[in-house]
Amino acid sequence: MSRLDELIRELCPDGVEYKRLEECCTLVKGKTPIQKAEPGEYPLVVTTSERRTCSTYQFDKPTVCIPLISSRGHGVASLNSVYYQEGKFALGNILCGVTPNDEDYLSAKFLLEYLNYKKDTLLVPLMKGGANVSLTVDSLRNVKIPIPPKEVQDNIVEKLSILEEYISTMREELYCRKKQYEYYLPKLLKGNASCSKIQFGKIIEFQNGFAFKSKLFKDNGNPIVRITNIKKNYISEEELVYFDKMDYSVDMEQYQINPGDIIIAMSGATTGKIALNNTKKIFYLNQRVGKIIPDATKIDREYLFYLLQSYTRQIYEISEGTGAQPNLSTEKFKKMEVEIPELCQQKEIVKRIRPINELCYSQQYGMEKAIQKRCEQYEYCCSKLLDFKEIYSEMKD
């Protein structure tokens, strides 16, 4: 029997008390406009794991930070993660800070573990709205959480932290490998060739996606690529939805994603992310997913794919909107200036980049699968450590 099992048997054998968040925590919406924050000495918590900086602070206690907007963008209720911050820090105005009133009663780190584990059942169902799905601070006040004895909370946090640190180390290594590739890619794209500046609109055509109706989605049929299916470099076939052409009177040919086609995410936190249809299947563009069609007389398709990869950050920066909901304007994208060599030189450069890209992709894919397995192990541990019986539940019934 582990130390944690002994503690639970000794301190809470029949279950634990549950409390609403407002009974044991202070809930405050963030004040800092993320895009307009003045850089400074204090961490600024945003809707991703990255930390920006701010010249002022709003909180100075251990706090759980809950994004109030969907992680997936338009029309889809989703939360990638809940975050933790301690010390003096600023909070983006599209997040809510949840601060335990008494750390000896409720640990902020335990609260983080519980809300992250239960976010899809406790938080996501509270999200409301059509195009802009969001949470309200008031809706969070009644979320119920278990309050096991503090010693039990600390032991659970310690056990889960070991796995989290291992996963974090793997993710950091993967991040560094990706950054290394991103650093060298622009240099490889130019090589020793002389380049000239040209707007994207002069070398490509752009096809916007179709507004498929979610109520007409099917479990099989013609696959639709949504923003969530755009991964780094490839189209993920997980969580695909489908449609029946008979449900629409529109000619769908223009919305086809054929083998070898390049697509781009046009809204949400992944705006600017590029993917290639490297399968033999035909998919269809959903709204806010664009297809980039190269002018074969001016730019090589594969060269364009690598070029777009190297401009992901710049594309994100020209997007309009705030927080996790930027939107890419087709016209702004077409006006972006890029440097490219002559077509014949592009083809030679592609020959040099291709094996490097394939090696990097293979390594990254292997690491992502290893991380996924560790995350599944973490989820299993959470299910064993964070599900508590509520005492007095029989009396309430």
N, C-alpha and C positions, 0 to 999 in steps of 0.2 A: 504494500500500500504506500502510495506517495505521500509526501508531506501535505500536499493540497487535499488529497482524499481524507487525511486525518483531520485537517482543519474543518472541512465541510461536515464530516461526521460529528465533530466536537461542537462546532459553533452554529451550524444551520442544517441539521439533519432533516428537518421537515420542510425546508424551503426558505425563501427570503421575502422580505417586504418589498413591494414595488411602490414607486413614487412618480408623480407627474414631474416633468422637468421644472416647471415653475415653482414646485414645492421645495426644491433643493438646489436650484441654480438661478442665476441671473441671466436673462436672455437680452442681448442688445444687438441691434443691427449695426454693421460697419458704417463708418462715415466717409471713408476716403475714396474719391473717384480714382479708379485704378489707372486709367490712361493719363490722368492729369496730376498724379501725385508728384510732389517735389521730392527728388531723391534726398536722402539724409542718413542718419545714423541708426534708425530703427527699422526692424524687419517689417515688411508689408505683406500680409497674408492675402493671397489671391485664390482663384478657383483651381489652381494646379499645385503640385508639390513644390514648384519653384518659389523662392522668396525674393521679392523686389525690396526696395528700401523707401523710406519716407522720412521727412524732416520732423514729423510730429508723431506722438503715440496716443492710442486710445485705451489700451488695456495694459495692466501690469501684473496679472495673475495667470496661473496655468488655465488655459481656455481651449475648449473644443470649437472649431470653426466649421460651420456648415454652409456650403454653397446654397444660395436661394434660387439659382437658375439651373436648368437642365444642362447636363454635360454633353448631350448629343445634338443640341441645336433645335431647330424648328420642329414643334409638334410632337416630340418624343420625351416622355418623362424618364429621367435617368440621373443618377449621381455616381460619378466614378469613385469618389472618396470623400471622407470627412477628415479634417486636418487638426493638428495640435500645435499650440505655440505657448511658450512661457516667457517670462520677463516682460519688458516694455515693448509693445509692438502696435502697429496700425493694422486695421482690418478693412478690406475692400468693401465698397458699399453694396455689393451683391452677395454678401455673406452675413451670417448671424453668428455672434460669439456667445457660447454657452459656458458660463463660469460657475463651478461649484461654489456654493456659499460657505462650505466648511470642508476643507481638504481632508480632515480627520474622519469625516463621515462619508464623503464621496470623492474618490480620486479622479482627477481630470483624465489621467491616462487610462483608467478603467472605463470611464465614460466613452472615451475615444474608441477603445477596443469594442465595446458593446454596440455603439452606434454604427461603426463601420461594418460590423458583422450583420447587424439587423437593418441596414439602411434601405435595402430593397423591399422589406416588409413593413418597416415603421415610417420611413421618410418619403420614399418615392410615391406611395399611394396618396400622400397629402398634396402632391404637386397638381396644380390646376392651370387651365389656360389652353388656348388653341395654338397659335403660332409660337407664342412665347410662354412656355410651360415654366411655372415657378412655384416656390414655397413662400409662405408668409411667416413672420416671426410668431404671430398669434397661433398659427396652426401647429407650431412646434411646442407650445407651452403644455399641451395635454399629452404629449408623448410619454408613455410610461416606461420606466427603467427599473431593473432590480437593484437593490442596495444590500449586497452581502456584507458581512463583517469586513472591516478595513484590512485585516490581515489576509483574508481570502482574496480581496481585490488585488492587493500588492503581489500575492503569489501568482495569480493569474497573469498579471501584467508582466511579471518577470519571465514566466514560461513563454508567453507569446512574443516577447521582445527578442528572445534568442532567435526564433525563426525569422522574425521581421528583419533583424540585422543581417542574417544570411541572405535573404531575398534582396535587401537593399544593396548589399555588396555586389551581388550578381548583376543587378540593374545598373549600378554605377559602372561596372566593367563594360556592359553592353553599351551604355551611353558614351563612354570614352571611345570605344571602337567606332561608333557611328560618327562621333565628332571628328575623329581622325580621318575618316573617309570623306566627310563633308569639307574638311580643311584642304585636302589634296585634290578634290574633284575639280574645282575651278582652274587650278594650275594644269591639270591633265587635259582639260577641255581646250585650253589655248595652245599648249605645247610650245613649239617654236614658231608657230604660224602667225602671220600678221592678221589681225582681226579688224573688223569694221563695225561701228555701232549701227543698230537698226531696231526699230520698234517691233514688238511681238506681232502686232497687227499686220505687218508687212510680210510675215513669213508663215502665218498660221490662219486658219479659220476656226471659229468657236461655235460649238453647238451646245445650247443649254438643255437641261433635262425636262422631262414631262411631269406634270403634276398628277401623278397617279393617286387615286382615291383609296385611303387606307381601309375603308369599309369594303372595298372590292378585292383586297389582298387574298391570295389563295395559298394553300399549302403545297401546291405544285403547279407547273405550267411554265410560263416564260419568266426567267429570273430578273428581278429588279435590283440594281445596285444603288443602295442608299449611302449616305455619308459614313455610316457605321461600318460599311464593307470596305472602305478605302483604308488600307494599311500602308505601311512604308514600302512602296515600290510595287505592291501587288493587290489584287482583289481577293478579299477574304470571302469564302463561301459559307461561313458560319452566319447564322441569323438572316439568311436570305429570305425575302418574301417573293411571291409570284403573282402574275396576273394572267387573265384570259383575254386574248385580243378581241373576242366577241363582245366584251363589255364596253369597248370603246369604238367610236366611229372614225378615229384618227388613224392615218397611215403611220405606223410605228417604225418604219424603216430608218427614218432620220435619227431616231433615238437609240439605234442599235450600237452596242459596244462590241465590235468584231475583234477577233484575235489580232493582237498587235496594236490595238487602239490605246491611246493615252487619255486618262481622265484626271480630274482635279476636284478636290473638295472646295466648295464655294461659300460655306458658312460654318459657324461653330468654332470650337477650339482647334479643330484640325484644318482650318482654312489654309489652302496652299499645298496641302499634302497631295502628292502625285502617285498614281498607280498605273501599271501597265497590265493589259489583259494578256497574260502569258499562258492562257489556256487555249483550248480549241473550241470553247463554248461562246455562244452569243448571249450577252446580257443586255439590259435596257437601262437607260439613264433616268434616274429619279430627279425631281426638282432639286436645285442647289448642288447638283453634280454636273460638271461640264466636260465635254469631249473636245480635245485639242487636236485639230487636223492640220498636219504640216503641208506646206507647199513644197512638193517634191523637187521642184526646180531650184529651190533656195536653201532648203535644210533637210538633212538626213533624219529620218524618223527616230532612229536610235540615238543619234546625237542630240536631238530635241529632248528626248526623255532624260538624258543625263543633264542637259542644260537646265531643264525645269527643276530637277532635283537640287541643283546648286543655287536656285533662286527662290527656294521655298520660304525663307525668312523674309526676303524683300516683298514677296507676294502677300504674305501675312500682314506686313507693315502698311501696305497701301489699302488694306481692307477697311471698310467703314464699320462703325459700331463700337461697343465697349465691352470690356470684360471677356466672357467666354462666347460672345455672340457677334463676332465680326462677320461682315458680308462682303464678298469679293464682287466688285463691279467689273463687268465684262469690258466696258470701255476703258476703265483705268488699267486693266490688265493689258489690253491691246496697245496702250500707249507706253508701256514699260520699255525702256531701252536695254538691249543686251548686246554683247560683243560676240561675233561669230566669225570664223575663218571661211574661206571659200569651200564650196561643196565637196570638191575632191579631197581637200585637206580634212574635212569633217570625217569622211569615211576612213581615212587612215588613223585618225585619232580614236575613232570608235573601236578599231581593231586592238588598240593598246588598252583601252579602258575596259572592254568587255570581260576579259579574264579576271581583272582585279575586282570588278563589280560582282561577278559570279562567286568569287572566293569570299568576299565580304558578306554577300547575301547568305551564303551557305553557313558561315560562322554565326552570323546574327540569328538566323533561323534556328540553329541548334541551341543557342543560348536562350532564345525566347521560349523554346519548348521546355528547357530545363527549369526556367523560371516558372513556367506554367505549372509544372509538376510540384514545385515547392509551394506555390500558392494554393494548390489543391490540398496539400498536406496541412497548410496553415488553416484553411477553411475547415478541414476535418477537426483539427485541434480546437478551433473556436466552437464548433458544434458540441464538443465534449465539455468545454470549460465555461461557456457563456449562457447556456440554457438552464435557467433556474425555475423551480416550481414556486409559484406565488403562494405564500402562506395566507390563510384566511379565505382562499378562493372557494372552498366548500361552503363557508358561512355566507359568502356573497351570493352563491347560487341559491 
